[in-house]
Amino acid sequence: MAVTEIALTDPPSDVGVNGAPRRFIRAVLGNRKAVAGGVILLVMVLVAAFPGLIAPDKPQAPIYPANQGPSGAHLLGTTNLGQDVFSQLIYSTRLTLVVTLVVSSIATFLSMMVGVSSAYLGGVTDRVLTVVTDVFLILPVLPLLILLAAYLPPGVTSLIIVLCITSWAFQARQLRSQGLSVRNRDFLVAARVRGERPLYIILVEIVPTMTSLLAASFLALSVYVVGFAASLQFLGLGNSGELMWGTMLYNAQQASALETGNAWWALAPGAAVAILGTGFALVNYAFDEIGNPALRPIRKQRASRRRRDRAPS
């Protein structure tokens, strides 16, 4: 009878494949870094999607006295041309976030194709792709960024091209290492026996096994792109007429905002870059902790051990 009762009992809702999303959601909601980073990114997305509902004025309208300090009418003051700094900050969020997501997606795809192809194909292809990857790894990044940007027309397209060229190599090395560890697995041998093409095997058989690593690569690249895009524009390698946080920093520096007492014109976009980078970094750290028990906070590990000790044998 006991066996019959157990067989008729419904299995727990979080057991099996269907319960995996629920376990993942609980793990994310139980991680403080994931919650904090998710809230930051959600706020940024909402600001980027609906800037007109938050900003009080048009961002490039010179309709106020120049170099005003923060006040109730202008939360962050005005520029040297009489533009509202807070409105510029809000409207700059959209293009900054778009560039970050586009560059991170393209660079992640490039690193995936180079790294996984190198690992799976092996031979001459592996050696050539490894040499190319190593060349991009040893090149000094910032001088290369400046050199490439100097010969391209200023603008968002050039910025995306420059950042994509210089940001894929490190992640490609990581993905190649992971690809080498699965190259001789049984499911890949079976795919080769069936006569599947290498491209099919790479995209359909290998890449799905690297989902967590690809997500971590995307988040790490996002942190990198946020900072370097702003750095390039601060150095004057962007289009100062485009609304991005980096161009706000450049315009503030050109107008000597700090020297003239208009500090928030420079501090606000710098703080926004730091906050967005922090959001991506927190989510990245949280994913590492969720996927690797050794990285979880010590308090959670101790609590888990106490629960196991109290459980009946």
For each residue, the residues with C-beta under 8 A, 3 or more apart:
1: 4 5
2: 5 6
3: 6 7
4: 1 7 8
5: 1 2 8 9
6: 2 3 9
7: 3 4
8: 4 5
9: 5 6
10:
11: 15 16
12: 15 19
13: 19 22
14: 19 22 23
15: 11 12 19
16: 11 19 20
17: 20
18: 21
19: 12 13 14 15 16 22 23
20: 16 17 23 24
21: 18 24 25
22: 13 14 19 25 26
23: 14 19 20 26 27
24: 20 21 27 28 290
25: 21 22 28 29
26: 22 23 29 30
27: 23 24 30 31 290
28: 24 25 31 34 35 38 286 290
29: 25 26 34 35
30: 26 27
31: 27 28 34 35 286 289 290
32: 35 36
33: 36 37 282 283 285 286 289
34: 28 29 31 37 38 282 283 286 287 290
35: 28 29 31 32 38 39
36: 32 33 39 40 279 282
37: 33 34 40 41 278 279 280 281 282 283 284 285 286
38: 28 34 35 41 42 279 283
39: 35 36 42 43
40: 36 37 43 44 275 276 278 279 282
41: 37 38 44 45 276 279 280 283
42: 38 39 45 46
43: 39 40 46 47
44: 40 41 47 48 93 97 275 276 279
45: 41 42 48 49 97
46: 42 43 49 50
47: 43 44 50 51 54 90 93
48: 44 45 51 93 94 96 97 98
49: 45 46 94
50: 46 47 53 54
51: 47 48 54 55 90 91 93 94
52: 55
53: 50
54: 47 50 51 90
55: 51 52 59 84 86 87 90 91
56: 84 86 87
57: 61 63 84 87
58: 61 87
59: 55 83 84 87 88 90 91 92 243
60: 83 88 243
61: 57 58 83 84
62: 81 82 83
63: 57 82 83
64: 68 74 78 82 83 84
65: 68 78 82
66: 78 79 80 81 82
67: 77 78 79 80 260 261 262
68: 64 65 71 74 77 78
69: 77 261 262 264
70: 74 75 76 77 264
71: 68 74 75 77
72: 75
73:
74: 64 68 70 71 77 78 84 85 86
75: 70 71 72 85 86
76: 70 84 85 86 89 264 265 268
77: 67 68 69 70 71 74 85 262 264 265
78: 64 65 66 67 68 74 82 83 84 85
79: 66 67 82 83 85 88 251 252 255 262 265
80: 66 67 255 257 260 262
81: 62 66
82: 62 63 64 65 66 78 79
83: 59 60 61 62 63 64 78 79 87 88
84: 55 56 57 59 61 64 74 76 78 87 88
85: 74 75 76 77 78 79 88 89 248 264 265 268
86: 55 56 74 75 76 89 90 268
87: 55 56 57 58 59 83 84 90 91
88: 59 60 79 83 84 85 91 92 243 248
89: 76 85 86 92 93 245 248 268 269 272
90: 47 51 54 55 59 86 87 93
91: 51 55 59 87 88 94 243
92: 59 88 89 95 96 243 244 245 247 248 269 272
93: 44 47 48 51 89 90 96 97 245 272
94: 48 49 51 91 97 98 243
95: 92 98 99 156 242 243 244
96: 48 92 93 99 100 226 229 230 244 245 246 272 273 276
97: 44 45 48 93 94 100 101 276
98: 48 94 95 101 102
99: 95 96 102 103 156 159 160 163 225 229 244
100: 96 97 103 104 222 225 226 229 276
101: 97 98 104 105 222
102: 98 99 105 106 160
103: 99 100 106 107 160 163 164 167 221 225 229
104: 100 101 107 108 218 221 222 225
105: 101 102 108 109 218
106: 102 103 109 110 160 164
107: 103 104 110 111 163 164 167 168 171 221 225
108: 104 105 111 112 168 171 214 217 218 221
109: 105 106 112 113
110: 106 107 113 114 164 168 172
111: 107 108 114 115 168 169 170 171 172 174 175 217
112: 108 109 115 116 172 175 207 210 214 217
113: 109 110 116 117 202
114: 110 111 117 118 129 132 133 168 172 175 176
115: 111 112 118 119 133 171 172 173 174 175 176 178 179
116: 112 113 119 120 175 176 179 202 206 207 210
117: 113 114 120 121 125 129 198 202
118: 114 115 121 122 125 126 129 130 133 172 176 179
119: 115 116 122 126 175 176 177 178 179 180 183
120: 116 117 179 183 188 198 201 202 206
121: 117 118 125 126 198
122: 118 119 125 126 183
123: 126 127
124: 127 128
125: 117 118 121 122 128 129
126: 118 119 121 122 123 129 130
127: 123 124 130 131
128: 124 125 131 132
129: 114 117 118 125 126 132 133 172
130: 118 126 127 133 134 176
131: 127 128 134 135
132: 114 128 129 135 136
133: 114 115 118 129 130 136 137 169 172 173 176
134: 130 131 137 138 169
135: 131 132 138 139
136: 132 133 139 166 168 169
137: 133 134 169 170 173
138: 134 135
139: 135 136 144 166
140: 143 144
141: 144 145 166 228
142: 145 146 228 231
143: 140 146 147
144: 139 140 141 147 148 166
145: 141 142 148 149 162 163 166 228 231 232 237
146: 142 143 149 150 232 235 237
147: 143 144 150 151
148: 144 145 151 152 161 162 165 166
149: 145 146 152 154 158 159 162 232 237 238
150: 146 147 237
151: 147 148
152: 148 149 158 161 162
153: 158
154: 149 158 237 238 239
155: 158 159 238 239 242
156: 95 99 159 160 238 239 242 244
157: 160 161
158: 149 152 153 154 155 161 162
159: 99 149 155 156 162 163 229 232 233 237 238
160: 99 102 103 106 156 157 163 164
161: 148 152 157 158 164 165
162: 145 148 149 152 158 159 165 166 232
163: 99 103 107 145 159 160 166 167 225 228 229 232
164: 103 106 107 110 160 161 167 168
165: 148 161 162 168
166: 136 139 141 144 145 148 162 163 169
167: 103 107 163 164 221 224 225 228
168: 107 108 110 111 114 136 164 165 171 172
169: 111 133 134 136 137 166 172 173
170: 111 137 173 174
171: 107 108 111 115 168 174 175 217 220 221
172: 110 111 112 114 115 118 129 133 168 169 175 176
173: 115 133 137 169 170 176 177
174: 111 115 170 171 177 178 213 217
175: 111 112 114 115 116 119 171 172 178 179 210 213 214 217
176: 114 115 116 118 119 130 133 172 173 179 180
177: 119 173 174 180 181
178: 115 119 174 175 181 182 210 213
179: 115 116 118 119 120 175 176 182 183 206 210
180: 119 176 177 183
181: 177 178
182: 178 179 185 188 206 209
183: 119 120 122 179 180 188
184: 188 189
185: 182 188 189
186: 189 190
187: 190 191 205
188: 120 182 183 184 185 191 192 201 205 206
189: 184 185 186 192 193
190: 186 187 193 194
191: 187 188 194 196 200 201 205
192: 188 189 195 196 201
193: 189 190
194: 190 191
195: 192
196: 191 192 200 201 204 205
197: 200 201
198: 117 120 121 201 202
199: 202 203
200: 191 196 197 203 204 205
201: 120 188 191 192 196 197 198 204 205 206
202: 113 116 117 120 198 199 205 206 207
203: 199 200 206 207
204: 196 200 201 207 208
205: 187 188 191 196 200 201 202 208 209
206: 116 120 179 182 188 201 202 203 209 210
207: 112 116 202 203 204 210 211 214
208: 204 205 211
209: 182 205 206
210: 112 116 175 178 179 206 207 213 214
211: 207 208 214 215
212: 215 216 287 291
213: 174 175 178 210 216 217
214: 108 112 175 207 210 211 217 218
215: 211 212 218 219 287
216: 212 213 219 220 284 287 288
217: 108 111 112 171 174 175 213 214 220 221
218: 104 105 108 214 215 221 222
219: 215 216 222 223 280 281 283 284 287
220: 171 216 217 223 224 284
221: 103 104 107 108 167 171 217 218 224 225
222: 100 101 104 218 219 225 226 277 280
223: 219 220 226 227 277 280 281 284
224: 167 220 221 227 228
225: 99 100 103 104 107 163 167 221 222 228 229
226: 96 100 222 223 229 230 273 276 277 280
227: 223 224 230 231 273 277
228: 141 142 145 163 167 224 225 231 232
229: 96 99 100 103 159 163 225 226 232 233 244 246
230: 96 226 227 233 234 244 245 246 249 269 270 273
231: 142 145 227 228 234 235 246
232: 145 146 149 159 162 163 228 229 235 237 238 246
233: 159 229 230 236 237 238 244 245 246 247 249 250
234: 230 231 246 249 250 253
235: 146 231 232 250
236: 233 240 250
237: 145 146 149 150 154 159 232 233
238: 149 154 155 156 159 232 233 242 244 246 247 250
239: 154 155 156 242 247
240: 236 247 250 251 254
241: 247
242: 95 155 156 238 239 247
243: 59 60 88 91 92 94 95 247 248
244: 92 95 96 99 156 229 230 233 238 247 248
245: 89 92 93 96 230 233 248 249 269 270 272 273
246: 96 229 230 231 232 233 234 238 249 250 269 273
247: 92 233 238 239 240 241 242 243 244 250 251
248: 85 88 89 92 243 244 245 251 252 265 266 268 269
249: 230 233 234 245 246 252 253 266 269 270
250: 233 234 235 236 238 240 246 247 253 254
251: 79 240 247 248 254 255 265
252: 79 248 249 255 257 258 262 265 266 269
253: 234 249 250 256 257 266
254: 240 250 251
255: 79 80 251 252 260 262 265
256: 253 259 260
257: 80 252 253 260 262 263 265 266
258: 252 262 263 266
259: 256
260: 67 80 255 256 257
261: 67 69
262: 67 69 77 79 80 252 255 257 258 265 266
263: 257 258 266 267
264: 69 70 76 77 85 267 268
265: 76 77 79 85 248 251 252 255 257 262 268
266: 248 249 252 253 257 258 262 263 269 270
267: 263 264 270 271
268: 76 85 86 89 248 264 265 271 272
269: 89 92 230 245 246 248 249 252 266 272 273
270: 230 245 249 266 267 273 274
271: 267 268 274 275
272: 89 92 93 96 245 268 269 275 276
273: 96 226 227 230 245 246 269 270 276 277
274: 270 271 277 278
275: 40 44 271 272 278 279
276: 40 41 44 96 97 100 226 272 273 279 280
277: 222 223 226 227 273 274 280 281
278: 37 40 274 275 281 282
279: 36 37 38 40 41 44 275 276 282 283
280: 37 41 219 222 223 226 276 277 283 284
281: 37 219 223 277 278 284 285
282: 33 34 36 37 40 278 279 285 286
283: 33 34 37 38 41 219 279 280 286 287
284: 37 216 219 220 223 280 281 287 288
285: 33 37 281 282 288 289
286: 28 31 33 34 37 282 283 289 290
287: 34 212 215 216 219 283 284 290 291
288: 216 284 285 291 292 295
289: 31 33 285 286 292 295 296 297
290: 24 27 28 31 34 286 287 296
291: 212 287 288
292: 288 289 295 296
293: 296 301
294:
295: 288 289 292
296: 289 290 292 293 300 301
297: 289 300 301
298: 301 302
299: 302 303
300: 296 297 303 304
301: 293 296 297 298 304 305
302: 298 299 305 306
303: 299 300 306 307
304: 300 301 307 308
305: 301 302 308 309
306: 302 303 309 310
307: 303 304 310 311
308: 304 305 311
309: 305 306
310: 306 307
311: 307 308
312:
313:
